[in-house]
């Protein structure tokens, strides 16, 4: 069975409410330019250096503390809407 066949089978088994929710999720994913850019980006195969590791760890910690902004907030701040 192909992936699309499995997906069709799964969709056929969804309730109307589940199908609505799935449609919203898929629609947002397809329309989000940031997700599209991330999926289209080439893999980063450069080795990390210690400063990059420390910076990434600090960014992740800041995000965990709620000190980040969503892509929607950033687009609004940059007048990209």
Secondary structure by P-SEA (a helix, b strand, c coil): ccaaaaaaaaaaaccaaaaaaaaaaaaaaaacaaaaaaaacccccccccaaaaaaaaaaaaaaaacccccaaaaaaaaccc
